[in-house]
Amino acid sequence: MFAKCGMLREVQNIFDELPIKDVISWNAVISGYVQVGRTSEALNCFRQMLDDGMSSNAVTFVCILKACTNEGSLKMGEQIHAQVRERGLLHKHVTLGNVLVDMFAKCGNLGKAKEVFDGLLQRDAISWNSLIIGHVQHGLSDQALK
């Protein structure tokens, strides 16, 4: 609730006081930072989560890939993509596939965006729009029309 209201100080205070932190509480904090555009803090929180030995899930990856997109952090996005592939999550979560397509497209790796797109078992309007918008943003309107 505090995260959705943009009250990140309260979120962080409550989180810090939790006796046991699980993936859901970590995701709430990471998501909160991403929602208000504080992507550096989201990335730092994700690193801390991993340092603390917590395992991430598809929701974590969706949030952190959005942070990578906003930061233009292609390298970290590629690392996350590798983890997603290793766990076989891409074929189970269409949202995760869409966020990967969006991240690669917006970060300028349109070839990788298309590769992920082509590998999706399910495509929806978001999948298509992510690829189209990526091409337009990089001046490839002919490819976007195709």
C-alpha positions as CSV (number, residue, x, y, z in Angstrom):
1,M,0.0,0.0,0.0
2,F,2.8,2.4,0.9
3,A,4.7,1.6,-2.3
4,K,1.6,2.2,-4.4
5,C,1.2,5.6,-2.7
6,G,4.9,6.5,-3.4
7,M,5.8,6.5,0.3
8,L,9.1,4.7,-0.2
9,R,10.6,5.8,3.1
10,E,7.8,4.0,5.0
11,V,8.2,1.0,2.8
12,Q,11.9,0.8,3.5
13,N,11.3,1.3,7.2
14,I,8.7,-1.5,7.4
15,F,10.9,-3.7,5.3
16,D,14.0,-3.1,7.5
17,E,11.9,-4.1,10.6
18,L,10.6,-7.4,9.2
19,P,12.1,-10.3,11.2
20,I,11.8,-12.6,8.1
21,K,12.1,-11.3,4.6
22,D,10.7,-13.4,1.8
23,V,10.6,-13.0,-2.0
24,I,7.2,-11.3,-1.7
25,S,8.5,-8.6,0.6
26,W,11.6,-8.1,-1.5
27,N,9.4,-7.8,-4.6
28,A,7.2,-5.2,-3.0
29,V,10.2,-3.0,-2.2
30,I,11.8,-3.5,-5.6
31,S,8.5,-2.8,-7.4
32,G,7.9,0.3,-5.3
33,Y,11.2,1.8,-6.3
34,V,10.5,1.0,-10.0
35,Q,7.0,2.4,-9.9
36,V,8.3,5.8,-8.7
37,G,11.2,5.9,-11.1
38,R,13.9,5.2,-8.5
39,T,15.5,2.5,-10.6
40,S,19.0,2.7,-9.1
41,E,17.5,1.9,-5.7
42,A,15.6,-1.0,-7.2
43,L,18.7,-2.4,-8.8
44,N,20.6,-2.0,-5.5
45,C,17.8,-3.7,-3.6
46,F,17.9,-6.6,-6.1
47,R,21.6,-7.0,-5.6
48,Q,21.1,-6.9,-1.8
49,M,18.4,-9.6,-2.2
50,L,20.8,-11.8,-4.0
51,D,23.6,-11.1,-1.6
52,D,21.3,-12.1,1.3
53,G,20.8,-15.5,-0.4
54,M,17.2,-14.9,-1.4
55,S,16.0,-16.6,-4.6
56,S,14.1,-14.4,-7.1
57,N,11.0,-15.4,-9.0
58,A,9.2,-14.3,-12.2
59,V,7.8,-11.2,-10.5
60,T,11.2,-10.2,-9.3
61,F,12.5,-10.5,-12.9
62,V,9.7,-8.5,-14.3
63,C,10.3,-5.7,-11.9
64,I,14.1,-5.7,-12.3
65,L,13.8,-5.8,-16.1
66,K,11.6,-2.7,-16.0
67,A,14.4,-1.1,-14.0
68,C,17.0,-2.2,-16.5
69,T,14.8,-0.7,-19.3
70,N,14.5,2.6,-17.5
71,E,18.2,2.8,-16.7
72,G,19.2,1.6,-20.2
73,S,21.2,-1.2,-18.5
74,L,21.4,-3.7,-21.3
75,K,24.3,-5.6,-19.7
76,M,22.2,-6.3,-16.5
77,G,19.2,-7.1,-18.6
78,E,21.2,-9.7,-20.5
79,Q,22.3,-11.2,-17.2
80,I,18.7,-11.4,-16.1
81,H,17.7,-12.9,-19.4
82,A,20.3,-15.7,-18.9
83,Q,18.8,-16.5,-15.4
84,V,15.3,-16.5,-16.9
85,R,16.4,-19.0,-19.6
86,E,18.2,-21.2,-17.1
87,R,15.1,-21.5,-15.0
88,G,12.8,-22.0,-18.0
89,L,10.6,-19.2,-16.9
90,L,10.2,-17.5,-20.3
91,H,7.7,-20.1,-21.6
92,K,5.6,-20.0,-18.4
93,H,5.1,-16.2,-18.1
94,V,4.0,-14.2,-21.1
95,T,4.5,-11.0,-19.1
96,L,8.1,-11.9,-18.5
97,G,8.6,-12.4,-22.2
98,N,7.0,-9.1,-23.0
99,V,9.2,-7.3,-20.6
100,L,12.3,-8.9,-22.1
101,V,11.2,-7.9,-25.6
102,D,10.6,-4.4,-24.4
103,M,13.9,-4.1,-22.5
104,F,16.0,-5.4,-25.5
105,A,14.1,-3.2,-27.9
106,K,14.3,0.0,-25.9
107,C,18.0,-0.6,-25.0
108,G,18.8,-0.9,-28.7
109,N,19.3,-4.6,-29.2
110,L,16.5,-5.1,-31.7
111,G,18.0,-8.4,-32.9
112,K,17.8,-9.9,-29.4
113,A,14.3,-8.4,-29.0
114,K,13.2,-10.2,-32.2
115,E,14.8,-13.4,-31.1
116,V,13.0,-13.4,-27.7
117,F,9.8,-12.4,-29.5
118,D,10.1,-15.3,-32.0
119,G,10.7,-17.7,-29.1
120,L,7.5,-16.7,-27.2
121,L,4.9,-19.4,-27.1
122,Q,2.2,-16.8,-26.6
123,R,2.2,-13.4,-28.1
124,D,-0.3,-10.7,-27.2
125,A,-0.8,-7.0,-28.2
126,I,1.9,-6.0,-25.6
127,S,4.4,-8.4,-27.3
128,W,3.8,-6.9,-30.7
129,N,3.7,-3.3,-29.5
130,S,7.0,-3.7,-27.6
131,L,8.7,-4.8,-30.8
132,I,7.0,-2.2,-33.0
133,I,7.8,0.7,-30.6
134,G,11.4,-0.4,-30.2
135,H,11.9,-0.2,-34.0
136,V,10.2,3.2,-34.1
137,Q,12.3,4.6,-31.3
138,H,15.5,3.6,-33.1
139,G,14.4,5.1,-36.4
140,L,13.4,1.9,-38.2
141,S,9.9,2.7,-39.1
142,D,10.0,0.5,-42.2
143,Q,10.7,-2.5,-39.9
144,A,8.0,-1.4,-37.5
145,L,5.5,-1.4,-40.3
146,K,6.6,-4.9,-41.3
